[in-house]
Amino acid sequence: MLIYGLLAGIASVFANESLGQEEFNLGEIIVTNRRASFYSGRATENVSVLTEDKIKDLPARNLSEVLSYITGVDIEPRQGFGRGTSISIQGSDSRQVRVMIDGIPLNNQASGQVDPTRFPIDNIARIEVIKGASSHIWGSALGGVINVITKDTGTTLIPHGSITNSFAEFHTRNHNADLSGKINELGYYIFSSYMESGGEGARDDVLEKKAFGKLSYDLGNSARAICSFGYSAADVNSGEFPADSTVRWQAQPYRFRYGKITWEGHIFDAETIIDVKHSRQDIITRSYLSIDTEDPFWTTVTKDVLYELSINSTLYPRGRDLFVFGADFDWGGLKSNIYLSEEKTLSLQAPYCNYTLRLGTLDFNFGLRYDNNSEFGQEVSPSFGWVYHLDDATATLIRATVSRGFNAPPLLWKYNDDVALGIAPNPDIKAERAWVYELGLESKLVTGLWIKFSLYRADISNAISLAENESGLLYMKNFEKFRRQGADLQLRIKVTEWLSFFGAAVFNDIENRATGETVRGGGKPRQGFDIGIEYKSKSGFAFSLLGNYNRWNEPADYQPNDRKMLLDAKLSQRFKHLATFLNIYNLTNTKYWADYFFPVPERYFEGGFTINW
C-alpha cells in the first residue's frame, strides 16, 4: 500500500514480466505483499506481478481477462460481453480470494465475491497476486489476494495522456482516455471508459461507463495527501437462456463506487500511511419469462457498503530488515429488497504486524494478525516463512511458509429471510479456518531457461459448501474438514532477445475428508495448462499467442464442455506516439463452456489504436 504510483514507476524499470509469467529478474521487482515496499525475491509467499507494459501486450479488455493469463489464477470462462465471472486461486472458492483496488476491499457481503469484469485495465499501473492464504496481513483471505494498483498522478506541468479506440464484431466499440500532470504541488490523473456491444444474439447487449480520478498534494517534509475515486456502471443483459430454462433472460445492471483519502508521511521514524476507504455496490437482477417482454416477473436489488480506516507504519531495523505494523477498522452494511427484511451490519477491528529478518542468504518472516468480527467472532492468524538464496549463477530461491488462515462467510448466507428461490439461511454458519503449507523453488537453471515450481496444501476446518436441509432447501453449511492441495509448474524459454516461449501446468484437488469425495462446483478447476509464444522486434512489432486449457470441477448436470484448449492472439505495432493492434479471440473457434448457460463466443476480431502524448 505504500505510495502505489511510486512503486509502479520503480517496478517499470526493474520488471520485465511477459504473458502472465514472471521474467528472469523477478527477484528485483518491488512488491507490497507486506503492505510496504520490498523486493519480491525476499517474499516467502508465492507472488506474481503484471506491469503496465505487459498488460498492454495481452489480448484483454477488462481485469477478468488479464487475470486469466496468470498461472494459478483461474477465471470461469463466461466470456460473453459484460457477463460476470468468478476468480479461483489454487482451487479456492471465489469468495476466498480477496480483491482490492489500491488496497480498497471489493468483496461484497451478498456472495463474498468480486466480479473482475467490472474494472477497466487502462488505468492500471501494476497487478500483484499473492497465491495462498494471506490472513496474517489482509484478514479474510484463504485463497489469495489480488491488489490492483492504479496509475499515479502526473509529475510535469505539460499534461501527458492517451486515447484508445477499438472496434470489434457484434457492433462492439470501446473508447478510453486518460490525462495526467502537475500544477505546482497539485498532481492529477483522470481516466474515462465507454464500451457498448450488441452481443451475439437477442438480449445480449451491454453498455459500460467507467471513470477514475486521483489528486495528490505535496505537503512538504516528504508528506503527501492523496484522494482517489472510481466509478463503474453498466447495463448488462445475459442473452437468451436455453429453451429448457424457466427464466428466458436476465438484465443485471450494476453501479460500483469506490475511493479513499490518504495521508503519507513520517511519524517519528516510521513511514506511515493513514487511509480512509469507502466502497458501495448496487447490484440489480431482473428476470424475464419471455424473450420479447419488457416486464420482469422478479427483481432483486442489493446494496453493499463498506467504510474502512487503515493505519500502517513501516520501520527498517538494522537498515536491512523490515518491520510493518498497523490496524484495520471496518464497518459494513448490506440491504436487499427481497432477501433481507432490514439492513444487516458488521464491524471489524484488526491489529497486525510482521517482521522480515535478513541473515545473509536466508530471509525469515514472522507475521501475526488478530481479527475481531462482530458477526463471526475472533481469529488469530500467525505466519512463519523463509527464503533461501543459493549463492550461485542460477539465482535459485527456495521458499517455504506455514500459516493459519481464515475466511469469513458473507452476511447474506447467515441472514437470508426469503426462501422463495430455494435458498435457506444458516444462522449458525462459522468462519472457515485452515492451516496452510507452501513450498516453492525458482531458478534460472541454464542461460535462457527459467523455472518455477510450487506445492501447497490447506487443511480447512469448518469448510463451507452447499448442502440440502430437511425441508429440501439448499443452504451453505460448515463441514468438518476439507483438504485442498495441488502444484503448479512454470517454464519459460528465451530463444533470442526477441522470441520466447512459456508453458505451465496446474493441478488442484479438493476433498471432503469425512467422505473421501471430491468437492465439485463453485468455479474450482482441477487441471489447467498454459502455453504461449511472444515475439517483440526492435522496430516495435509484437506478436503474442496464448493458449489456456482448464478442466473445471463442475457437476455433470452443468453439461461442461471444457476439455479443450482456448487460443487468443494479439498483433501490435508501436510507433513514437501511436500504437495499432489486432486481437483475435477464440482463434480456433472452439465450442467451449464450463456451464452450458454461458458458452464462449465464436471467434471474433478486435482492432484499434492508441495515441500517446
N, C-alpha and C positions, 0 to 999 in steps of 0.2 A: 504494500500500500504506500510505500514511501516515494513520493514525488514521481508518480507514474510516467509522466511525459518525459522527465529527465532520464529515467531508466530506459524508456523506449529509445531515446536518442543514443545512449551508450550501447544498448543492445544492437542497434542497427549497424554499429561499427564492428562489433565483435562477432555477431551472429551470421550464420550462413546456412540456415536450415531449409531444406527443399522438400516439397511434396509431402509435408506432414512428417518427415523423418528427421531426426536430429543429425546435423552435419558433424564432421570430424572434430570441430572445435567447440563442441557443446560445453565443455568444462569452463569456457571463458564467457558464456552467456550470463548476464545478470538476471536473477530471478527474485521474486518477492514471496517465495513459499514460506518464509519465516515472518512475513509481514514486515520485512526490512530487506534492503538490497544485499545480495550475496551471490557468489558465483555458483552456478548450478552444479559444477563439478564437486562442490562441497556439500551438496544436498544428499541427505540419507534417503529421501523419498525418490520415487520413480517420476521424474519430471520431464515433460515435453513442452517445447516453446515454438510458436509460429510468429515470425516477424511480419511487419507490414509488407515488405518486398515479396516475401514468399506467399503471402495471402493473395497478392496480385497475380502470381503465377498459376493460381488454381482456377479451374472452370467452376466457379461458385458464385451464387447470387445472394446468399444470406449466411448467417452464422451457422445454421444447421449443416449446410453443405460443406463449409470449411472444416468443421469438426469431424465430418465423416472421413476425411483424409488423414486423420491422426490415428496411428496404430493403437489398438486397445480402447479407442473411443468409438462406440457403435451407435449409429443413428438409424432408428427404424425407418425403412425407406418408403415413407408416404410422400413421394416427391411430386404429387400434383401441385399445381400452383396455389401457394398460400396455405396449403394444408399443414396442420400441426404434426410435429414429430416428437419422439422421445429419445432421451440420451441414456446410454448404459456405458459404464466403465468397469472393466474386468468382471463382466457378467452381473453387475449390480442392477437393481431396480432404478428407474429414472428418478424417483423421489430421493434416492440415496446419493445423488450427485448434486453437490452444492454449486450453483451457477451465480456468478456475480459480474457486475459491470463496475469497474473501478472500486471494487470492494463492497458494492451495494448488493445485499442478498436479494435474489429474484424468485426463489421458490415460494409458491403460494400455499395457502392453508386450505385450499379446496382439494387438491390432489397431491400436493407436495412436490410437483414437478415444475419444470420450466420448458416452454416451447421456444427453441432457439431460432425458429424461422421468423420470429418477430423482430429480430435485431439486424440492422444493416452491418456491412463489413467495411465500407469505405471510410468510416471514421475510426477504425481500429489501428492502434499502434503496435500491439502485440497481444497474443493469447498465451496464457500459461495454464498448463494442465498438470495437476498432481493426481496420479493414479493410485488409488488405495485410500484407506481411512486417513483423515486429517483432522480428527476431532480434537486433538490436543492444541490445534491452532484456531480452527474455524467453528468448532462445535458440531452440530448435527451434519455429519459428512462421512457416511460409512463407505460409500463407493468411490468418492473422489471429489476434486474441486476444480472448477473451471473459472478462471478470473480473466475477464476481457478488459484490457487496459486501453482506454481511448487516447487519441492524439492530444498532445499538449497544446497550449496556446502558443501564438507566434512570438518571434523574438526580434523582428525587424519592422521598421516604420513602413516600408513598402510592403503591401499585403501580398501574400502568396496563396494560391488556391488551385483548384482543378474543377473541371466539368466533365462528367462521363455520361454518355448516352449509348444505350444499346437497344437493339430491336430483335425480337425472336418470333418464331412461329406462334400460332394461336392468337394473333393480334396482340402480342405482348410488347410493351415498351417500358424502359426503365431509365430514369433521369436522376443523376446525383450531382451535387455541387458542394464544395467546401471552401472556406476562406479563413486565413489566419494572419495575425500581425500583432504589433505592439505600439502603443502610443504612450510615451513616457513610461510610467510604471505599470500601465494597464495593458495586459495581454488579452487576446481574444481568439476564439476558434468557433466557427459556426458551420453547421452541416445540415443539408436537407436531402430528402429522397422521395421520389414519386414513382410508383410502379402500378401498371394495370395490365390485365390479361383477360382475354375471353375464355381461356381454358380449352380443354379438348372437346367438351361436349356440352349438353344442356346443363344449366345451373352449376357451371364450373368456373365462373368468373371471379376475379379478385381485384380489389383496389386497395393499395397500401400507401400510407403517407407517414414519413418518419422524419424526425428532426432532432438535432443535438446541438447544445451550445455550452461554451465554457469561458469563464472570465477569470483572470488571475491579477493580483495586485501585489507588487513588491513592497514590503513594509520596512525594509532595512534590517541590518544585522542578520542577514540570511533567513529572514522570516517572510512568509508569503501567505496570502489569503486566496482561496480558490472557490468558485461557485460554478456548478455544472447542472444541467437539466436535460433530460432526454424524453422524447415522446414518440410512441409508436401506435398507430391506429390502422385498422383495416376492416373492410367489408369482405368477408370470405364466404364463398358458397362451396359446398362439399362435392358437387357433381351428383349425377343420378346414381342411386344405390341399385343393387341387383333387384330383379323382379320379386324374389322370394323374401325381400326385406319388408318389415312392417312400415318403416319410415322410408320415403322415397328420396328425400333430400333434406339437407340442413343448411341453415345460414348461421355462421359463427363469427359475428363481428366482435372486435375487442378494442379496448383503449388502455394503453400502458404508459404510466408516467413514472419517472424516477429521477433522482437528483441528490446532491449533497452540498454542504458548505464545509470547507476545510480550512484549518489554520495549521501551518507548518512552521516550525521554528525550534528553538532550544529552550529547555527548562533546566537550569543548572547545566550539567554537562551532557544531558540526554537529548538526542534528536527526537522531537515529539510531534505527533500528529493528532489533532482533535477533529473528528468528523461528526457531523450531524447529517444523517441519511434519511431518505424517505422514498417509498415506492407505493404506487396504487395501481391495481389491476381491475378493470371492469370487463368481465367476460360474459357473453350472452350466447345462448344456443336456442335457435328456433327450429322446430321440427315440423315437416310438412308431409301430408299423406298422399299428395298428388304432385306430379312434376309441373303441373300447369297452375296450381293455386298460389296465391299470394298471402293467404290467411293461415298462419301456423296453428296447429292444434295443441302445441306445447311450447312454452317459453320459459327458460331459466335465466336468471340474472344473478351473478355473484360479484361481490366487491371485496377485494382483499387489500388491506392497508398495513404498512409497516413503517415504524419510526425506530431509528437506531442511533444511539450515541456511542462512539468508539473513541477510546483514548489509548494511544500506542506510543511507547518510548523505546529508544534503542541506544545501547552503550557498546563500546568496543574495548573490553578489558584487555590489557597487555598489548593493545594495538593490533591484535590479530584475531581475538575471539569475538563472539557476537552474543550479546545478551538483550533479549527483547521481552518486554513485559507491558501489560495493559489490561483493559477490560471492555466488554461489550454490554450495553444496556438496551434491551429491545422492548417494544410494545407493538403488538399486532392485533388486528381485528378482522373478522370475517362476517359478511352479511349475504343472505340468499333469500330470494322471494319464494322459493319452493322448499329448500332443504332445511332451513333454519327459521324458527318462529321468532327469534331475537338474535341480536348480534352476539357473537362469541369472541372473547378476547383472551390473550395470554401475555405474560410479561416474562422477561429473562434477564438474569444478572450473571455475568460470566467473566471472572478474572482469569488471566492466563500468563504464562511465562515460558521461555525456552532459552537454553544456553548451548552454544556451539563452541566446543573446545578443540583447538588445533594443536596437535602434538606431532610435529614432523610430518610423516607420511600418513598419519592417522587423524581423522576428524571424528569427534564424538558429539552427539546431540542429545540433550535431555529436555523433554517438554512436559508441561502439565497444564491442564485447564479444568476449572470447576464450573459446571452449568447448573443454575437453579431455575428450572422452568415451572411456572405456576400451574401448568396443566399436566406435565409428565414427569415431575419430580427432579431429583438431583442426580447428576452424573459427574464422575471424576474420570478424566481421560489422560493417563500418563503415556509417555512415549520414550523409547530409547533406540538410538540408531548409531551406526558408524559407517565411515567410508575409508577404505584403504587404497592408497595410491601407490601402485607399483612403480618404482623409480627406474623406468626403462623406456626404450624408444616407442613402445606400443601404447603408451599413455593409458594403461589399463587401470580401471577402477572396479572395486568390489564393494557393493553396498549391502547392508542388512538393517532391518528395522523390526522392532516388536512394539506394538501399540495397542491401546484399549480404545475402541471406537464405539459410537452410538449413533442412532438415528431416531429422532422424534417423529411420530406419525403426524399427518395434518389434522387440524381441528375437525374437519367435516367427518372424518371416519369415526370420531367419538360422539358427535352431537347431531348427526343427520336425523331430522324429525319426520321426513316424508319417505315412506317405503313404497310409493306408487310404482317406482321403476324396479322394484325387487331388490333394493339395496338397503340393508338394515344397519343401524348404528351399533357401535360396540363401546359402551361407556367404561368398560374395564381394560381397554386397549393400553398397552405399555410401550415404552420406547424399546427399540432393538438394541442389543449390546453385543459386542464382538471383541475377541482377541484376534489381532491380525498380524501375520508374519510375512515378511517380504525379503527376498534375496535377489540381487542383480549383479550383472557383470557387463562392463562396457569396455571396448578395446579397439584400437587400430592394429589388427593382427599383422598385416603387411601393408606396404605402400598401396594406397588406393582402395583398401578394404576396411570397412567399419562394421562392427557387430555389437549388438546389444541383446542380452538375454535376461529375462526376469521371471521369477517364480513368486506366487503369492498363495496364501491360504487365510481364510476368515472363518472362524468358528463362532456362529451367530446364535445367541440365546434370545428367547422371546421373538424369534423371527416372524415377520408378518407376511401372510399370504391370504388369498381369497379362500373362503370356506362357505359351507351351507349350514344354516341353523335348523332347529327342529321344525320350524314353520315353512321350510323350503326357501327362505330368503338368503341371498348372498350377503356376506359381510366380511370385513377384514379381521383376521384372527391371529393371535400370537401362538406360535408353535414352539415346542420345546427347544429344538436346535436344528439349524440348517448349517451345512458346510459348503462354502464357496471357495473353489480353488482353481488354479489354472497357470498358464505360462504364455509368454509371448517372445518371439524371436524376430529380430530385425537385422537385415543385411543391406549394406549399401556399397556398390562398386563404382568407383570413379575411374572411368576408362581413359578419358582425356580431361583437359581443362574445361571442355565444353559439354562432354557427354557423360551421363551417369545412369546407373540402373539401381533399383532397390526392390526388395521383396520382404514380406513379413508374414508370419503365421501366428495365430492366436487361438488358444483353447481355453474354454471355461466349463466348469462342471458345478452345478448347484444341486445338492442332495438333501432331502429331508432325512436326517439321521435316525429319526424314530422309526420310519417305514422303509428306508433304503431306496425310496423312489426319487427319480429326477424331478425337480421342480420346473414346471413349464409355464409359459405365458409371461406377460408383463414386459415384453420387448427385451428379452435377455438372449443374446447369441451364444451358441455352443461352440461353433468353429468360425474362424474368419481368416481370409488370405488377402494380402495386398500385393500388387505388382505395379511397377511404374518405370517409365523412361523419361528422362529430361535432357533436352538439348538447348544450349544457350551459346550463341555466337557473339563475337566482339562487335558485330555490326548491329546488334540489338534484336535479331530474330531469335525467337524461343519457341520450343515445341514441348508439350507435356502430354503423355498418355498414361492414364491412371486406371487401374483395374481393382475391383473390390468384390469379394465373394463372402457371403455370410450365410451360415445355417442357423436359423432362428429356432429357439426352443418353444415354438408355438404348438398348441393342441391341434389335433387332426381336423376338428370342425372349423378351424380357420382356413382350411384348404391351402396351406402355404405352397408357394411355387418359388422357392428361394435357393435351390441348388444350382445357381447359375452365376457366372461372372458378369458384372456390370462394368462397362468401359466408358470413360469420358476422356475428351481430348481438348487441348487448347493450343491455338497458334497465335502468336503475337509478334508485332514489330514495333520497337520503340525507337523514336527519334528524340531530338533535343527537347521539344515542347509538345510532342504528340506521340500517342501510342494507339495502335489499332489492334483489334483482337477478334478471333472467331472461336467460339465454344461449340463443341459437339457433344450433346448429352445422349447417353444410352447409344453409343456408337454402333453397336451390333444389333440394335433394335430388339433387345431381349425382352420377352414377356415375363415379367417378374413381379411378385408380390409376397409380402410376409402375411398380409391379411387381404383376402380377395376383395374387400370393400375398396381398397386403395392400391390399385396397380400402378407401377411406374409408367410414366408417359412413354409413348413411342419415341423413336429417335427424332430429335429436332435440333435446330441450329440457332445460335445467337451470335450476332455480330455487333460491334460497336467501336467507339473511340474515346480516348481521354485527352483533354487539352490541359497542360500544366503551365503555370507561370509563377 
